[in-house]
Amino acid sequence: MDMRWVYAVLLVLSPGILYGIALLVAAIVSAYYRRPCPACGKRGLKWVNGLRATVLINGRRSADYWDYYDCERCGVHFKLHHGEWSIEERAA
């Protein structure tokens, strides 16, 4: 009779346990898997910061975004804006 309670508790907690395992695996994979750098081609591009904004275009509101990336391999800083990469100069 005691084992039925253990099985019932495991059955109730199993979605939470599986969700925790999935989060752990995703965190480990994302720490080691990087996007390829547009400059050197090696996988070392790390997302640093992003900006989401609303801008006025011809009097109408529109969403806009900028994402900033650093390459851990070659040290170049990039800005991604509307799918186009540009090299960013950073002040020291």
N, CA, C and O atoms as a CHARMM CRD file, in Angstrom:
* protein
*
  368
    1    1 MET  N      0.82000  -1.19800   0.00000 PROA 1      0.00000
    2    1 MET  CA     0.00000   0.00000   0.00000 PROA 1      0.00000
    3    1 MET  C      0.85700   1.25300   0.00000 PROA 1      0.00000
    4    1 MET  O      0.43900   2.27400  -0.54700 PROA 1      0.00000
    5    2 ASP  N      2.03200   1.21100   0.59000 PROA 2      0.00000
    6    2 ASP  CA     2.90200   2.36900   0.61900 PROA 2      0.00000
    7    2 ASP  C      3.44700   2.69900  -0.76700 PROA 2      0.00000
    8    2 ASP  O      3.63000   3.87100  -1.09400 PROA 2      0.00000
    9    3 MET  N      3.70400   1.69500  -1.57300 PROA 3      0.00000
   10    3 MET  CA     4.27300   1.93000  -2.89200 PROA 3      0.00000
   11    3 MET  C      3.28700   2.62500  -3.83100 PROA 3      0.00000
   12    3 MET  O      3.70500   3.31200  -4.76300 PROA 3      0.00000
   13    4 ARG  N      1.99000   2.45700  -3.59900 PROA 4      0.00000
   14    4 ARG  CA     1.01600   3.12500  -4.44100 PROA 4      0.00000
   15    4 ARG  C      1.09300   4.63600  -4.27000 PROA 4      0.00000
   16    4 ARG  O      0.91500   5.37800  -5.23600 PROA 4      0.00000
   17    5 TRP  N      1.35300   5.09300  -3.06200 PROA 5      0.00000
   18    5 TRP  CA     1.49100   6.53600  -2.81800 PROA 5      0.00000
   19    5 TRP  C      2.73900   7.08100  -3.52100 PROA 5      0.00000
   20    5 TRP  O      2.72200   8.18100  -4.07400 PROA 5      0.00000
   21    6 VAL  N      3.78600   6.31900  -3.49100 PROA 6      0.00000
   22    6 VAL  CA     5.01700   6.74800  -4.15800 PROA 6      0.00000
   23    6 VAL  C      4.77500   6.85600  -5.66400 PROA 6      0.00000
   24    6 VAL  O      5.18100   7.83700  -6.28800 PROA 6      0.00000
   25    7 TYR  N      4.12300   5.86600  -6.24300 PROA 7      0.00000
   26    7 TYR  CA     3.82800   5.90800  -7.66800 PROA 7      0.00000
   27    7 TYR  C      2.88700   7.06500  -8.00100 PROA 7      0.00000
   28    7 TYR  O      3.06000   7.72900  -9.02300 PROA 7      0.00000
   29    8 ALA  N      1.90700   7.30500  -7.15600 PROA 8      0.00000
   30    8 ALA  CA     0.96000   8.40200  -7.38900 PROA 8      0.00000
   31    8 ALA  C      1.67200   9.75900  -7.33400 PROA 8      0.00000
   32    8 ALA  O      1.40600  10.63700  -8.15400 PROA 8      0.00000
   33    9 VAL  N      2.56900   9.92200  -6.37200 PROA 9      0.00000
   34    9 VAL  CA     3.31200  11.18300  -6.25700 PROA 9      0.00000
   35    9 VAL  C      4.22900  11.36500  -7.45800 PROA 9      0.00000
   36    9 VAL  O      4.31800  12.46400  -8.00500 PROA 9      0.00000
   37   10 LEU  N      4.90900  10.30900  -7.87200 PROA 10     0.00000
   38   10 LEU  CA     5.77400  10.40000  -9.04700 PROA 10     0.00000
   39   10 LEU  C      4.97400  10.70900 -10.31400 PROA 10     0.00000
   40   10 LEU  O      5.44400  11.45400 -11.17400 PROA 10     0.00000
   41   11 LEU  N      3.79100  10.15400 -10.43300 PROA 11     0.00000
   42   11 LEU  CA     2.93900  10.41200 -11.57800 PROA 11     0.00000
   43   11 LEU  C      2.50700  11.87500 -11.61500 PROA 11     0.00000
   44   11 LEU  O      2.48400  12.49200 -12.67900 PROA 11     0.00000
   45   12 VAL  N      2.16800  12.42300 -10.46200 PROA 12     0.00000
   46   12 VAL  CA     1.73900  13.82300 -10.39400 PROA 12     0.00000
   47   12 VAL  C      2.91600  14.76900 -10.64700 PROA 12     0.00000
   48   12 VAL  O      2.74800  15.79800 -11.30200 PROA 12     0.00000
   49   13 LEU  N      4.09000  14.43700 -10.14200 PROA 13     0.00000
   50   13 LEU  CA     5.25200  15.31900 -10.27400 PROA 13     0.00000
   51   13 LEU  C      6.03400  15.12200 -11.57300 PROA 13     0.00000
   52   13 LEU  O      6.90800  15.93200 -11.88300 PROA 13     0.00000
   53   14 SER  N      5.74700  14.08200 -12.33000 PROA 14     0.00000
   54   14 SER  CA     6.54300  13.77800 -13.52100 PROA 14     0.00000
   55   14 SER  C      6.55100  14.90500 -14.56500 PROA 14     0.00000
   56   14 SER  O      7.60900  15.13800 -15.15100 PROA 14     0.00000
   57   15 PRO  N      5.45000  15.62100 -14.84000 PROA 15     0.00000
   58   15 PRO  CA     5.56000  16.73100 -15.81400 PROA 15     0.00000
   59   15 PRO  C      6.52600  17.81800 -15.34800 PROA 15     0.00000
   60   15 PRO  O      7.28200  18.35300 -16.16000 PROA 15     0.00000
   61   16 GLY  N      6.51600  18.14800 -14.08500 PROA 16     0.00000
   62   16 GLY  CA     7.43700  19.15500 -13.56200 PROA 16     0.00000
   63   16 GLY  C      8.88100  18.69100 -13.61400 PROA 16     0.00000
   64   16 GLY  O      9.78100  19.47300 -13.92000 PROA 16     0.00000
   65   17 ILE  N      9.10000  17.42400 -13.31400 PROA 17     0.00000
   66   17 ILE  CA    10.45600  16.87100 -13.35700 PROA 17     0.00000
   67   17 ILE  C     10.97600  16.86700 -14.79400 PROA 17     0.00000
   68   17 ILE  O     12.12200  17.24500 -15.03800 PROA 17     0.00000
   69   18 LEU  N     10.14000  16.44100 -15.74800 PROA 18     0.00000
   70   18 LEU  CA    10.53900  16.43200 -17.15300 PROA 18     0.00000
   71   18 LEU  C     10.78200  17.85000 -17.67700 PROA 18     0.00000
   72   18 LEU  O     11.70100  18.06500 -18.46700 PROA 18     0.00000
   73   19 TYR  N      9.97200  18.81100 -17.24800 PROA 19     0.00000
   74   19 TYR  CA    10.15700  20.20200 -17.64600 PROA 19     0.00000
   75   19 TYR  C     11.48800  20.73200 -17.11700 PROA 19     0.00000
   76   19 TYR  O     12.20200  21.43300 -17.83400 PROA 19     0.00000
   77   20 GLY  N     11.82500  20.40800 -15.88300 PROA 20     0.00000
   78   20 GLY  CA    13.10100  20.82400 -15.31400 PROA 20     0.00000
   79   20 GLY  C     14.28500  20.22500 -16.05500 PROA 20     0.00000
   80   20 GLY  O     15.28400  20.90600 -16.28700 PROA 20     0.00000
   81   21 ILE  N     14.17900  18.96000 -16.42600 PROA 21     0.00000
   82   21 ILE  CA    15.25200  18.31400 -17.19300 PROA 21     0.00000
   83   21 ILE  C     15.39700  18.98000 -18.56000 PROA 21     0.00000
   84   21 ILE  O     16.51200  19.20600 -19.02900 PROA 21     0.00000
   85   22 ALA  N     14.27300  19.29300 -19.19700 PROA 22     0.00000
   86   22 ALA  CA    14.32000  19.94900 -20.50900 PROA 22     0.00000
   87   22 ALA  C     14.96700  21.33200 -20.41300 PROA 22     0.00000
   88   22 ALA  O     15.74200  21.71200 -21.29000 PROA 22     0.00000
   89   23 LEU  N     14.65900  22.08000 -19.36500 PROA 23     0.00000
   90   23 LEU  CA    15.28100  23.39100 -19.17100 PROA 23     0.00000
   91   23 LEU  C     16.77700  23.26600 -18.94900 PROA 23     0.00000
   92   23 LEU  O     17.55400  24.07000 -19.46500 PROA 23     0.00000
   93   24 LEU  N     17.17900  22.27700 -18.19400 PROA 24     0.00000
   94   24 LEU  CA    18.60100  22.05100 -17.93500 PROA 24     0.00000
   95   24 LEU  C     19.34200  21.70200 -19.22200 PROA 24     0.00000
   96   24 LEU  O     20.42800  22.22700 -19.47200 PROA 24     0.00000
   97   25 VAL  N     18.77300  20.83300 -20.03100 PROA 25     0.00000
   98   25 VAL  CA    19.39700  20.45600 -21.30300 PROA 25     0.00000
   99   25 VAL  C     19.46700  21.66300 -22.24200 PROA 25     0.00000
  100   25 VAL  O     20.48200  21.86400 -22.90900 PROA 25     0.00000
  101   26 ALA  N     18.41000  22.46400 -22.30100 PROA 26     0.00000
  102   26 ALA  CA    18.40500  23.65400 -23.16100 PROA 26     0.00000
  103   26 ALA  C     19.45700  24.66100 -22.71600 PROA 26     0.00000
  104   26 ALA  O     20.11000  25.27700 -23.55800 PROA 26     0.00000
  105   27 ALA  N     19.63200  24.84000 -21.42100 PROA 27     0.00000
  106   27 ALA  CA    20.63900  25.77300 -20.90900 PROA 27     0.00000
  107   27 ALA  C     22.04400  25.30300 -21.25200 PROA 27     0.00000
  108   27 ALA  O     22.89200  26.10900 -21.63400 PROA 27     0.00000
  109   28 ILE  N     22.29400  24.01600 -21.12100 PROA 28     0.00000
  110   28 ILE  CA    23.63000  23.48300 -21.42500 PROA 28     0.00000
  111   28 ILE  C     23.91700  23.59100 -22.92000 PROA 28     0.00000
  112   28 ILE  O     25.01600  23.98300 -23.31200 PROA 28     0.00000
  113   29 VAL  N     22.94300  23.24900 -23.75600 PROA 29     0.00000
  114   29 VAL  CA    23.14700  23.30500 -25.20800 PROA 29     0.00000
  115   29 VAL  C     23.34700  24.74700 -25.66300 PROA 29     0.00000
  116   29 VAL  O     24.23600  25.01100 -26.47200 PROA 29     0.00000
  117   30 SER  N     22.54500  25.68600 -25.16500 PROA 30     0.00000
  118   30 SER  CA    22.66500  27.07400 -25.60600 PROA 30     0.00000
  119   30 SER  C     23.96200  27.71800 -25.13300 PROA 30     0.00000
  120   30 SER  O     24.42000  28.68400 -25.74200 PROA 30     0.00000
  121   31 ALA  N     24.55500  27.21400 -24.07600 PROA 31     0.00000
  122   31 ALA  CA    25.82500  27.76200 -23.60400 PROA 31     0.00000
  123   31 ALA  C     26.97000  27.39500 -24.53800 PROA 31     0.00000
  124   31 ALA  O     27.95400  28.13000 -24.61300 PROA 31     0.00000
  125   32 TYR  N     26.86700  26.28100 -25.24800 PROA 32     0.00000
  126   32 TYR  CA    27.95300  25.82700 -26.10400 PROA 32     0.00000
  127   32 TYR  C     27.67400  25.97900 -27.60100 PROA 32     0.00000
  128   32 TYR  O     28.60800  25.93700 -28.40200 PROA 32     0.00000
  129   33 TYR  N     26.42800  26.15200 -27.98600 PROA 33     0.00000
  130   33 TYR  CA    26.08600  26.28300 -29.39900 PROA 33     0.00000
  131   33 TYR  C     25.92000  27.76500 -29.71800 PROA 33     0.00000
  132   33 TYR  O     25.04900  28.42400 -29.14900 PROA 33     0.00000
  133   34 ARG  N     26.72500  28.28400 -30.60100 PROA 34     0.00000
  134   34 ARG  CA    26.66600  29.69400 -30.99100 PROA 34     0.00000
  135   34 ARG  C     26.40400  29.80100 -32.49500 PROA 34     0.00000
  136   34 ARG  O     26.68300  28.87600 -33.25800 PROA 34     0.00000
  137   35 ARG  N     25.86500  30.94500 -32.89900 PROA 35     0.00000
  138   35 ARG  CA    25.65800  31.22000 -34.31800 PROA 35     0.00000
  139   35 ARG  C     27.00100  31.47500 -34.99400 PROA 35     0.00000
  140   35 ARG  O     27.94900  31.90000 -34.33400 PROA 35     0.00000
  141   36 PRO  N     27.09700  31.22300 -36.30100 PROA 36     0.00000
  142   36 PRO  CA    28.34600  31.52300 -36.99900 PROA 36     0.00000
  143   36 PRO  C     28.53000  33.03500 -37.16400 PROA 36     0.00000
  144   36 PRO  O     27.57200  33.76200 -37.42700 PROA 36     0.00000
  145   37 CYS  N     29.75000  33.48600 -37.00800 PROA 37     0.00000
  146   37 CYS  CA    30.10300  34.89900 -37.12800 PROA 37     0.00000
  147   37 CYS  C     30.12800  35.30400 -38.59700 PROA 37     0.00000
  148   37 CYS  O     30.67700  34.56600 -39.41500 PROA 37     0.00000
  149   38 PRO  N     29.54900  36.46000 -38.96600 PROA 38     0.00000
  150   38 PRO  CA    29.60500  36.91600 -40.35400 PROA 38     0.00000
  151   38 PRO  C     31.02800  37.27300 -40.80800 PROA 38     0.00000
  152   38 PRO  O     31.31700  37.22900 -42.00300 PROA 38     0.00000
  153   39 ALA  N     31.91000  37.62300 -39.87800 PROA 39     0.00000
  154   39 ALA  CA    33.26700  38.03200 -40.24500 PROA 39     0.00000
  155   39 ALA  C     34.20900  36.83700 -40.39500 PROA 39     0.00000
  156   39 ALA  O     34.85000  36.68100 -41.43400 PROA 39     0.00000
  157   40 CYS  N     34.29500  35.99500 -39.36500 PROA 40     0.00000
  158   40 CYS  CA    35.27700  34.90500 -39.39000 PROA 40     0.00000
  159   40 CYS  C     34.66700  33.55200 -39.75800 PROA 40     0.00000
  160   40 CYS  O     35.39700  32.63300 -40.12900 PROA 40     0.00000
  161   41 GLY  N     33.34600  33.41300 -39.66200 PROA 41     0.00000
  162   41 GLY  CA    32.68700  32.16600 -40.03100 PROA 41     0.00000
  163   41 GLY  C     32.68900  31.09800 -38.94700 PROA 41     0.00000
  164   41 GLY  O     32.07400  30.04600 -39.11800 PROA 41     0.00000
  165   42 LYS  N     33.37700  31.35400 -37.82800 PROA 42     0.00000
  166   42 LYS  CA    33.41400  30.37700 -36.73700 PROA 42     0.00000
  167   42 LYS  C     32.20800  30.56200 -35.83700 PROA 42     0.00000
  168   42 LYS  O     31.62400  31.64400 -35.77800 PROA 42     0.00000
  169   43 ARG  N     31.83600  29.49400 -35.13400 PROA 43     0.00000
  170   43 ARG  CA    30.69000  29.56500 -34.22900 PROA 43     0.00000
  171   43 ARG  C     31.11500  30.20500 -32.90700 PROA 43     0.00000
  172   43 ARG  O     31.61500  29.53000 -32.00700 PROA 43     0.00000
  173   44 GLY  N     30.90600  31.51800 -32.81000 PROA 44     0.00000
  174   44 GLY  CA    31.28300  32.21900 -31.59900 PROA 44     0.00000
  175   44 GLY  C     30.43400  33.44500 -31.35000 PROA 44     0.00000
  176   44 GLY  O     30.76600  34.25400 -30.48300 PROA 44     0.00000
  177   45 LEU  N     29.33700  33.60700 -32.09200 PROA 45     0.00000
  178   45 LEU  CA    28.51100  34.79400 -31.98400 PROA 45     0.00000
  179   45 LEU  C     27.59900  34.68500 -30.76800 PROA 45     0.00000
  180   45 LEU  O     26.80300  33.75300 -30.65300 PROA 45     0.00000
  181   46 LYS  N     27.72900  35.64700 -29.86900 PROA 46     0.00000
  182   46 LYS  CA    26.96200  35.64600 -28.62700 PROA 46     0.00000
  183   46 LYS  C     26.08100  36.89000 -28.58000 PROA 46     0.00000
  184   46 LYS  O     26.55500  38.00200 -28.81100 PROA 46     0.00000
  185   47 TRP  N     24.78700  36.69600 -28.27800 PROA 47     0.00000
  186   47 TRP  CA    23.85800  37.81700 -28.16200 PROA 47     0.00000
  187   47 TRP  C     24.19400  38.59600 -26.90700 PROA 47     0.00000
  188   47 TRP  O     24.34000  38.01600 -25.83100 PROA 47     0.00000
  189   48 VAL  N     24.31800  39.92400 -27.04000 PROA 48     0.00000
  190   48 VAL  CA    24.70100  40.77500 -25.92100 PROA 48     0.00000
  191   48 VAL  C     23.52500  41.61300 -25.43200 PROA 48     0.00000
  192   48 VAL  O     23.26200  41.67800 -24.23100 PROA 48     0.00000
  193   49 ASN  N     22.81700  42.25500 -26.36100 PROA 49     0.00000
  194   49 ASN  CA    21.75300  43.15800 -25.97000 PROA 49     0.00000
  195   49 ASN  C     20.78900  43.31400 -27.13500 PROA 49     0.00000
  196   49 ASN  O     21.13800  43.04700 -28.28500 PROA 49     0.00000
  197   50 GLY  N     19.59400  43.74100 -26.83100 PROA 50     0.00000
  198   50 GLY  CA    18.59600  43.97400 -27.86400 PROA 50     0.00000
  199   50 GLY  C     17.72200  45.15100 -27.50400 PROA 50     0.00000
  200   50 GLY  O     17.54700  45.47300 -26.32900 PROA 50     0.00000
  201   51 LEU  N     17.17700  45.78900 -28.51200 PROA 51     0.00000
  202   51 LEU  CA    16.32100  46.94200 -28.30300 PROA 51     0.00000
  203   51 LEU  C     15.08200  46.77600 -29.16200 PROA 51     0.00000
  204   51 LEU  O     15.18400  46.56200 -30.37000 PROA 51     0.00000
  205   52 ARG  N     13.93800  46.87100 -28.56000 PROA 52     0.00000
  206   52 ARG  CA    12.67000  46.85400 -29.27700 PROA 52     0.00000
  207   52 ARG  C     12.04700  48.23200 -29.08700 PROA 52     0.00000
  208   52 ARG  O     11.98600  48.74600 -27.97100 PROA 52     0.00000
  209   53 ALA  N     11.58800  48.82300 -30.18400 PROA 53     0.00000
  210   53 ALA  CA    11.06100  50.18500 -30.10500 PROA 53     0.00000
  211   53 ALA  C      9.88500  50.34100 -31.05000 PROA 53     0.00000
  212   53 ALA  O      9.65700  49.51900 -31.93800 PROA 53     0.00000
  213   54 THR  N      9.15600  51.40300 -30.83800 PROA 54     0.00000
  214   54 THR  CA     8.08500  51.79200 -31.74100 PROA 54     0.00000
  215   54 THR  C      8.51100  53.09700 -32.39900 PROA 54     0.00000
  216   54 THR  O      8.81900  54.07100 -31.71100 PROA 54     0.00000
  217   55 VAL  N      8.52800  53.11900 -33.71700 PROA 55     0.00000
  218   55 VAL  CA     8.94500  54.30500 -34.46200 PROA 55     0.00000
  219   55 VAL  C      7.77800  54.79300 -35.31500 PROA 55     0.00000
  220   55 VAL  O      6.85700  54.03800 -35.62700 PROA 55     0.00000
  221   56 LEU  N      7.83700  56.06500 -35.68200 PROA 56     0.00000
  222   56 LEU  CA     6.82000  56.64500 -36.55500 PROA 56     0.00000
  223   56 LEU  C      7.32600  56.66000 -37.98400 PROA 56     0.00000
  224   56 LEU  O      8.38300  57.22400 -38.26600 PROA 56     0.00000
  225   57 ILE  N      6.57800  56.04500 -38.88900 PROA 57     0.00000
  226   57 ILE  CA     6.89800  56.04700 -40.30800 PROA 57     0.00000
  227   57 ILE  C      5.67100  56.56900 -41.03900 PROA 57     0.00000
  228   57 ILE  O      4.61600  55.93500 -41.03800 PROA 57     0.00000
  229   58 ASN  N      5.82000  57.72600 -41.65800 PROA 58     0.00000
  230   58 ASN  CA     4.70600  58.39700 -42.35000 PROA 58     0.00000
  231   58 ASN  C      3.50800  58.59000 -41.42400 PROA 58     0.00000
  232   58 ASN  O      2.36200  58.42200 -41.84300 PROA 58     0.00000
  233   59 GLY  N      3.76600  58.93700 -40.19100 PROA 59     0.00000
  234   59 GLY  CA     2.69900  59.20900 -39.23100 PROA 59     0.00000
  235   59 GLY  C      2.05600  57.97200 -38.62300 PROA 59     0.00000
  236   59 GLY  O      1.10200  58.09200 -37.85400 PROA 59     0.00000
  237   60 ARG  N      2.55300  56.79400 -38.94800 PROA 60     0.00000
  238   60 ARG  CA     1.98900  55.55200 -38.39900 PROA 60     0.00000
  239   60 ARG  C      3.03300  54.86400 -37.54200 PROA 60     0.00000
  240   60 ARG  O      4.22600  54.90000 -37.84300 PROA 60     0.00000
  241   61 ARG  N      2.57400  54.24100 -36.48000 PROA 61     0.00000
  242   61 ARG  CA     3.47900  53.52700 -35.58000 PROA 61     0.00000
  243   61 ARG  C      3.87300  52.18700 -36.17900 PROA 61     0.00000
  244   61 ARG  O      3.06000  51.48800 -36.78300 PROA 61     0.00000
  245   62 SER  N      5.14500  51.85000 -35.99200 PROA 62     0.00000
  246   62 SER  CA     5.66500  50.59100 -36.51000 PROA 62     0.00000
  247   62 SER  C      6.69400  50.04900 -35.52300 PROA 62     0.00000
  248   62 SER  O      7.39200  50.81500 -34.85800 PROA 62     0.00000
  249   63 ALA  N      6.78100  48.74200 -35.43400 PROA 63     0.00000
  250   63 ALA  CA     7.75400  48.11600 -34.53700 PROA 63     0.00000
  251   63 ALA  C      9.12500  48.08500 -35.20900 PROA 63     0.00000
  252   63 ALA  O      9.23000  47.88900 -36.42000 PROA 63     0.00000
  253   64 ASP  N     10.15800  48.27800 -34.42200 PROA 64     0.00000
  254   64 ASP  CA    11.52000  48.22600 -34.91800 PROA 64     0.00000
  255   64 ASP  C     12.37600  47.51800 -33.87800 PROA 64     0.00000
  256   64 ASP  O     12.01100  47.45300 -32.70400 PROA 64     0.00000
  257   65 TYR  N     13.51100  46.98900 -34.30800 PROA 65     0.00000
  258   65 TYR  CA    14.36900  46.25900 -33.38000 PROA 65     0.00000
  259   65 TYR  C     15.82300  46.38200 -33.80200 PROA 65     0.00000
  260   65 TYR  O     16.12400  46.59900 -34.97600 PROA 65     0.00000
  261   66 TRP  N     16.71100  46.24500 -32.84800 PROA 66     0.00000
  262   66 TRP  CA    18.15000  46.14800 -33.05000 PROA 66     0.00000
  263   66 TRP  C     18.65100  45.09100 -32.08500 PROA 66     0.00000
  264   66 TRP  O     18.25000  45.07100 -30.92200 PROA 66     0.00000
  265   67 ASP  N     19.51700  44.22200 -32.55200 PROA 67     0.00000
  266   67 ASP  CA    20.15700  43.23000 -31.68500 PROA 67     0.00000
  267   67 ASP  C     21.66100  43.39100 -31.82000 PROA 67     0.00000
  268   67 ASP  O     22.18300  43.60400 -32.91400 PROA 67     0.00000
  269   68 TYR  N     22.34500  43.28500 -30.69900 PROA 68     0.00000
  270   68 TYR  CA    23.79400  43.43500 -30.68100 PROA 68     0.00000
  271   68 TYR  C     24.44000  42.10500 -30.32100 PROA 68     0.00000
  272   68 TYR  O     24.00300  41.41600 -29.40000 PROA 68     0.00000
  273   69 TYR  N     25.48800  41.75500 -31.06300 PROA 69     0.00000
  274   69 TYR  CA    26.19800  40.48700 -30.88700 PROA 69     0.00000
  275   69 TYR  C     27.69300  40.74700 -30.78800 PROA 69     0.00000
  276   69 TYR  O     28.20600  41.70200 -31.37100 PROA 69     0.00000
  277   70 ASP  N     28.38700  39.89500 -30.04900 PROA 70     0.00000
  278   70 ASP  CA    29.84300  39.90000 -29.98300 PROA 70     0.00000
  279   70 ASP  C     30.33500  38.53000 -30.42500 PROA 70     0.00000
  280   70 ASP  O     29.76900  37.50500 -30.04300 PROA 70     0.00000
  281   71 CYS  N     31.39300  38.51700 -31.23300 PROA 71     0.00000
  282   71 CYS  CA    32.00800  37.25500 -31.61500 PROA 71     0.00000
  283   71 CYS  C     33.08400  36.92800 -30.58800 PROA 71     0.00000
  284   71 CYS  O     34.01500  37.70700 -30.38400 PROA 71     0.00000
  285   72 GLU  N     32.95300  35.78300 -29.94800 PROA 72     0.00000
  286   72 GLU  CA    33.93100  35.36900 -28.94400 PROA 72     0.00000
  287   72 GLU  C     35.21700  34.86900 -29.58000 PROA 72     0.00000
  288   72 GLU  O     36.22800  34.73800 -28.88900 PROA 72     0.00000
  289   73 ARG  N     35.20500  34.58300 -30.88700 PROA 73     0.00000
  290   73 ARG  CA    36.38500  34.05500 -31.57300 PROA 73     0.00000
  291   73 ARG  C     37.28400  35.16800 -32.11400 PROA 73     0.00000
  292   73 ARG  O     38.49500  35.15200 -31.89900 PROA 73     0.00000
  293   74 CYS  N     36.68100  36.14400 -32.82500 PROA 74     0.00000
  294   74 CYS  CA    37.49900  37.19100 -33.45000 PROA 74     0.00000
  295   74 CYS  C     37.36700  38.55000 -32.76800 PROA 74     0.00000
  296   74 CYS  O     38.14000  39.45900 -33.07100 PROA 74     0.00000
  297   75 GLY  N     36.40500  38.71200 -31.85300 PROA 75     0.00000
  298   75 GLY  CA    36.27700  39.94000 -31.08100 PROA 75     0.00000
  299   75 GLY  C     35.55000  41.07700 -31.76800 PROA 75     0.00000
  300   75 GLY  O     35.56500  42.19700 -31.25600 PROA 75     0.00000
  301   76 VAL  N     34.91600  40.84100 -32.90300 PROA 76     0.00000
  302   76 VAL  CA    34.19900  41.88700 -33.62800 PROA 76     0.00000
  303   76 VAL  C     32.79900  42.04500 -33.02600 PROA 76     0.00000
  304   76 VAL  O     32.17600  41.06700 -32.61400 PROA 76     0.00000
  305   77 HSD  N     32.31500  43.29500 -32.98200 PROA 77     0.00000
  306   77 HSD  CA    30.98100  43.60200 -32.45300 PROA 77     0.00000
  307   77 HSD  C     30.04400  43.88100 -33.62500 PROA 77     0.00000
  308   77 HSD  O     30.39500  44.62700 -34.54000 PROA 77     0.00000
  309   78 PHE  N     28.85500  43.28500 -33.59700 PROA 78     0.00000
  310   78 PHE  CA    27.90000  43.40800 -34.69100 PROA 78     0.00000
  311   78 PHE  C     26.57000  43.95400 -34.20800 PROA 78     0.00000
  312   78 PHE  O     26.20000  43.82200 -33.04100 PROA 78     0.00000
  313   79 LYS  N     25.86000  44.57700 -35.15000 PROA 79     0.00000
  314   79 LYS  CA    24.47400  44.99600 -34.92900 PROA 79     0.00000
  315   79 LYS  C     23.63800  44.32000 -36.00700 PROA 79     0.00000
  316   79 LYS  O     23.98800  44.36100 -37.18600 PROA 79     0.00000
  317   80 LEU  N     22.54200  43.70400 -35.60600 PROA 80     0.00000
  318   80 LEU  CA    21.59600  43.08100 -36.53200 PROA 80     0.00000
  319   80 LEU  C     20.34600  43.94400 -36.56900 PROA 80     0.00000
  320   80 LEU  O     19.66600  44.11000 -35.55600 PROA 80     0.00000
  321   81 HSD  N     20.04500  44.49500 -37.74400 PROA 81     0.00000
  322   81 HSD  CA    18.87700  45.36500 -37.89400 PROA 81     0.00000
  323   81 HSD  C     18.16500  44.98000 -39.18100 PROA 81     0.00000
  324   81 HSD  O     18.71800  45.13300 -40.27100 PROA 81     0.00000
  325   82 HSD  N     16.95000  44.48700 -39.06000 PROA 82     0.00000
  326   82 HSD  CA    16.13700  44.03300 -40.19800 PROA 82     0.00000
  327   82 HSD  C     16.87000  42.99400 -41.04500 PROA 82     0.00000
  328   82 HSD  O     16.81100  43.03200 -42.27400 PROA 82     0.00000
  329   83 GLY  N     17.56300  42.06400 -40.38000 PROA 83     0.00000
  330   83 GLY  CA    18.22400  40.97500 -41.07300 PROA 83     0.00000
  331   83 GLY  C     19.55900  41.33400 -41.70400 PROA 83     0.00000
  332   83 GLY  O     20.16300  40.49300 -42.37000 PROA 83     0.00000
  333   84 GLU  N     20.03500  42.55800 -41.51300 PROA 84     0.00000
  334   84 GLU  CA    21.31300  42.97400 -42.08500 PROA 84     0.00000
  335   84 GLU  C     22.33000  43.18300 -40.97700 PROA 84     0.00000
  336   84 GLU  O     22.05400  43.85500 -39.98400 PROA 84     0.00000
  337   85 TRP  N     23.52000  42.59400 -41.15700 PROA 85     0.00000
  338   85 TRP  CA    24.59400  42.71800 -40.18500 PROA 85     0.00000
  339   85 TRP  C     25.44300  43.94700 -40.49200 PROA 85     0.00000
  340   85 TRP  O     25.74600  44.22600 -41.65200 PROA 85     0.00000
  341   86 SER  N     25.82200  44.67400 -39.45500 PROA 86     0.00000
  342   86 SER  CA    26.78300  45.77200 -39.60600 PROA 86     0.00000
  343   86 SER  C     27.75200  45.71700 -38.43800 PROA 86     0.00000
  344   86 SER  O     27.40300  45.31600 -37.32800 PROA 86     0.00000
  345   87 ILE  N     28.98900  46.13400 -38.72400 PROA 87     0.00000
  346   87 ILE  CA    30.01900  46.11900 -37.67400 PROA 87     0.00000
  347   87 ILE  C     29.85200  47.37200 -36.82700 PROA 87     0.00000
  348   87 ILE  O     29.74000  48.48100 -37.34900 PROA 87     0.00000
  349   88 GLU  N     29.83800  47.18100 -35.52400 PROA 88     0.00000
  350   88 GLU  CA    29.66700  48.26300 -34.56600 PROA 88     0.00000
  351   88 GLU  C     30.99300  48.63500 -33.94400 PROA 88     0.00000
  352   88 GLU  O     31.75100  47.76100 -33.52200 PROA 88     0.00000
  353   89 GLU  N     31.28000  49.90900 -33.88400 PROA 89     0.00000
  354   89 GLU  CA    32.46100  50.39000 -33.15900 PROA 89     0.00000
  355   89 GLU  C     32.02700  50.67500 -31.73300 PROA 89     0.00000
  356   89 GLU  O     31.01200  51.33300 -31.50700 PROA 89     0.00000
  357   90 ARG  N     32.78800  50.18400 -30.78000 PROA 90     0.00000
  358   90 ARG  CA    32.46200  50.40100 -29.36200 PROA 90     0.00000
  359   90 ARG  C     33.52200  51.25100 -28.71100 PROA 90     0.00000
  360   90 ARG  O     34.71500  51.05500 -28.94400 PROA 90     0.00000
  361   91 ALA  N     33.09800  52.19000 -27.90100 PROA 91     0.00000
  362   91 ALA  CA    34.04500  53.02500 -27.16000 PROA 91     0.00000
  363   91 ALA  C     34.58400  52.22400 -25.97000 PROA 91     0.00000
  364   91 ALA  O     33.84800  51.48400 -25.31800 PROA 91     0.00000
  365   92 ALA  N     35.84600  52.38500 -25.71000 PROA 92     0.00000
  366   92 ALA  CA    36.46900  51.61900 -24.61600 PROA 92     0.00000
  367   92 ALA  C     36.14300  52.20100 -23.26600 PROA 92     0.00000
  368   92 ALA  O     36.58700  51.67700 -22.24400 PROA 92     0.00000
